[in-house]
Amino acid sequence: MALTLDDVRRVARLARLRQDDTQAQSMLIELNRIFELIGQMQAVDTSAVEPMSHPRDVAQRLRSDRVTESDRRTRLLPLAPSSEAGLYLVPRVIE
């Protein structure tokens, strides 16, 4: 899909961009290069390529699911500015 100078001017007007003729011509060349690259990428047959979740073939390192810290709630709750029924009370943020 090749753009014309009128297309670039229309998009610039819709985007509320002020462009002179030199800038519009430069933008036309850049956008047509981008569309040419997109066309080349779409022409590649990727039907035999399996989708990947990550560009590198790596395995996620997982740690064992076990408790590593003790319950310090009883020691920390009295240090809070205000608490009620074993919960921390904080100032209201959203009204």
C-alpha positions in Angstrom: 0.0 0.0 0.0 1.7 3.2 -1.1 0.6 6.5 0.3 0.2 9.7 -1.6 1.1 13.2 -0.6 -2.6 13.9 -0.1 -2.9 11.0 2.3 0.0 12.4 4.4 -1.5 15.8 4.5 -4.9 14.4 5.5 -3.4 12.4 8.3 -1.4 15.4 9.5 -4.5 17.5 9.5 -6.5 14.9 11.4 -3.6 14.7 13.9 -3.5 18.5 14.1 0.1 18.6 12.9 1.3 21.5 11.0 3.6 20.5 8.1 5.1 22.4 5.2 5.6 20.7 1.8 9.2 19.7 2.6 8.1 17.9 5.9 5.1 16.3 4.1 7.4 14.9 1.4 9.9 13.6 3.9 7.1 12.0 5.9 5.7 10.4 2.7 9.0 8.8 2.0 9.4 7.5 5.5 5.9 6.1 5.7 6.1 4.4 2.3 9.4 2.7 3.5 7.6 1.5 6.6 4.7 0.1 4.6 7.2 -1.6 2.2 8.9 -3.3 5.2 5.5 -4.4 6.5 4.7 -5.9 3.1 8.0 -7.8 3.1 7.3 -9.1 6.6 3.8 -10.2 5.6 5.1 -12.0 2.5 7.2 -14.4 4.7 5.6 -17.8 5.2 5.4 -18.4 8.9 2.8 -21.3 8.9 5.5 -23.8 10.0 6.8 -21.6 12.9 5.5 -22.4 16.3 4.5 -19.4 18.4 6.9 -18.5 21.2 6.3 -16.9 24.6 9.8 -15.5 24.7 12.4 -14.8 22.0 15.0 -16.9 23.9 14.6 -20.6 24.6 14.9 -20.4 28.4 13.3 -22.2 31.2 12.0 -20.3 34.1 13.9 -21.0 37.3 11.4 -21.7 40.1 12.1 -21.9 43.8 10.4 -24.3 46.1 7.1 -23.2 47.5 7.8 -23.1 51.2 7.6 -20.5 54.0 10.9 -18.7 54.5 9.9 -16.1 57.0 8.2 -16.3 60.4 4.9 -14.6 61.2 6.0 -11.2 62.7 2.5 -9.7 62.8 2.2 -9.8 66.6 5.5 -7.8 66.9 4.8 -5.3 64.1 1.1 -4.5 64.7 1.7 -2.5 67.9 4.2 -0.3 65.9 1.4 0.8 63.5 0.0 4.3 64.0 -3.5 2.8 64.2 -4.9 -0.7 64.1 -8.2 -2.5 64.7 -9.1 -6.2 65.1 -5.6 -7.2 64.0 -5.6 -5.1 60.9 -3.6 -2.0 59.9 -5.8 1.1 59.5 -4.7 3.6 56.9 -6.1 7.0 55.9 -8.7 7.0 53.2 -7.1 7.8 49.8 -10.0 7.7 47.4 -13.1 9.7 48.1 
